[in-house]
Amino acid sequence: MDTQLASMLGRADELLMELEDEYNNCLKAQNITERAKNLTHEVLEKLRSALDHTMVIAWNKYIAPNLSEQDKSRARVYFPTVGNLNALRSTLGRGCMANLDKVHKNLYDFVLKQQPFSSGENQWLDLLAHIAAEGKHVRLTPQKRKENYRIKVSRPEGGSVSLDPSSVRFGHGVSVMGAPIDPMTQRIVPTPGVTEQAETWVSFIFESYEINALGFCKDACQETRVLIKEMLSII
């Protein structure tokens, strides 16, 4: 593995650690920061760049020596992640690799095998490409589950109060939004027209894809390393 590629993958791992810390802080504060969005994008962008760089390594070794200087200058070399065979041929063609199946059949077969249309197990590559392409505009939303940590009490006609039972204790005679607080449970006594909802943020998800953002970034880091290692063994 060349030093530039190793540096890309190493940086992705560093960014992932920073991202996990930032996510944890955001979950505690119940606020999605711009830094969390930026780090998410940077992790996936770095992985995508590492895949493209690996393809360039193969291109330099097997394709470039047989091209004119003009063809080299116009070639656009990327690791293809496409939806069908025609799109694969088109992407390879833009890199002057239309004959890759003849120049290096093992490499062509490997690239073909990694395509999302070749196997459902490769959908992570498709997601990586799409989310990385969204740039720093990646959209994150909190995934919630009911917990007895923070309670929101509200009325249909408007108004709400948010309570943290772990830091505030209420005695007899206290009411919120017209609903008495049970001092034993620290929850409201069932009252017509008043509702309570206890929830905590447990993770962030990519809004457009409904997948756990941190979990996907972790898996993508691991899967990218595996893919690149296997590809380098071929070239």
N, C-alpha and C positions, 0 to 999 in steps of 0.2 A: 504494500500500500504506500503510495507516494505521500510526502509530508503534507501537501495541501489537502488531500482527501482526508488524511488522519486528523488534520486540524479542524476541518469542517465537522466531522463526526464528534470530535472531542468538544467542540464549542456547542454543538447541539445538546450534548449531555449536560454541560454546564448550565445552559439556558433552561433545560428541563428542571434542574435542581432549584434555580431561581424561581421558575414558574410555580413549582409546588409550594414553595414558601409564600409566594405572593397570593396564590389561591387560598391557602389556609388563613392568611391575614384577612383576605376579602370575605371569606365565609364567616369569620368571627365578627367582622364589622358589618356584615350584610350589605356590602357595597362592592360593585364590580369596578375596579380601577382601570384607567387607561393603560397603566403599566401591565396589568394582567392581560389585556387584549394584545398589547405590543409583544409581550414575551411569547404568547401563544403563536402569534404570526411568525416570530423570529425562529422558534423551534422548528416549525414545519417548513419554513422557507429554507432553513439551513439543510434540512433533510432532502428537500427537493433539489437543492443545488448540488448536494453530494451525489445524488443519482445522476444528474446531468453530467457532472464532472467525470464520473466513472464511464459514461458513454463516450465522452471526449477522449478518454485514455484509449479506449478501443478504436475509436475513429482515427486517432493519430497513428496508431500502430498498423492498422489494416487497410484503411481507406485513403487517408491523406497522401501517402507516398505515390499513389496512382492518379492523383488529380492534378490538373493544371493550377497555376496560381490564381487564375480567375475563379475556378470552381471552388478552390479552398476559401476564397474571400466571401463567396456568396452562400456557402454551406451554413445551415442552421442546425446545430447538433443538440438534441435533447434525448433524455431517456423517455421513450414513448409510453404514454398511458392513455389508451384510446378505447373506443367502444366497438370497433369492428375491424375486420381484416383490411378493408380498403383504406380506412383511416391510418392503420399501421403502415401500410405501404406508402401513403402520402407523407407521413411524418418522416419515415426513413428517407424518402426521396428528397425532402427539403435539406437533409444532411448529406446528400449525394451518396446515400447508402441503399439505393433501390435494389442493388445486386448483392446485398449482404448475405442472402441465403446461398449465394454461390461463392462469395469471398470467404465467409466463415460460417458454415452451416450450423455448427454447434452454438455459436453466439446468437444467430438468428432464431434458432429453436428455443434458446433460453429466453430471449426477449419476448417471443411469441407466447411462451408458457406463462409469463408474468402478467399478461394482459387481463384486464377485468372481464373481457368477453371470453377468455379461455377458461376461467374458473371463478366461482363465487368467492374463493379464499383470497382473491386478489383485489377485492373491493376496497381494501384499505388504501391501495395505491391510487385508486380513483378519487377517494375522499381526500387524500393528501394533496393531490394535484388541484382539486377544486378549492379546498379551504386555503391552501397556500396562495392561490390566485386571487382570493378575496382581499389579500393584503391586510393592512392594519384596520380594515373595516370589519374584521371578523366579529360576528354577533354572538355574544354569550348571554345566556339566561340562567338563573338559579334553578336547580331542581330541589323541590321541597318535599318534606314528609312531616307528618304530624308528630310533635314532640311536646313534652311539658317543660319547655324552657322559656318561651316568650308567648304571652297571651295577648291577643288583640280582641277587644270588646267593642262592639259597634251596634248601632241602631239603624233600621232601614231608612228613617227620615234624615239621616246624616249624623256625622260625628263619630269619633272612635277614640279609644284609649289603648295604648300599648303598655303592657306590664311585664316585668321580669320577676317571677316568683322567687328566683334564687337570691335577689338582692333586696326585695321588699316583702315585709310580712304585715298582713292586715289582721286587726283584731275584730271583736264584735262591733256591729253597728256601722261598718263601712260598706258603702255601695259605689258601684261604678256604672255610669250611664243608666242609673235607675235600678240596677240589679245588685242585690246584696252579695257580699263576698263571704263565702264559708271559711271561717278561720282555720278549720281543720284541714281542708284541701287546698285553700288559697285559690279556688276556682269560683266562678259566679254561681249563685243559686239559679236554677232554671227559671227564667222570667220571660213572659210573653213580649215579643218584639225586640229582645236583646239576644245577640249571638256572640259566641266567643270562638276563636280559632287559635290553636297552639301549633306553631310550626318553627322549623329551623332549616336553614340552608345547608344541604349536605354535599352538593357538588355543583359544578357549572356544566352546562351542556351547550353544544353548538346548536343555535336556534333552528337553523335550516335543516339539520340532519338528525336531531334528536339523539345524539350520542354524547357520552361523558367526555368532556374536553380533555381533562388531565389524563384519564385512562387511555384515550386515543393517542395523545402525544407520547405517552410511555410506550405503548405498543408499537407506534410508528418508529420510534428510535430503535427499538430492538429489531423489528422486522427489516428496517432499512439496512442495518449492519449485516444481518444474515444474507439479504439479497446481494449486497455489494461484495461480501466475502465470496459468495458462490460465483458471482460474475467475474471477479478478478481471477479466480482459479481457472476459468475458461480462457480468458484472454492472456 
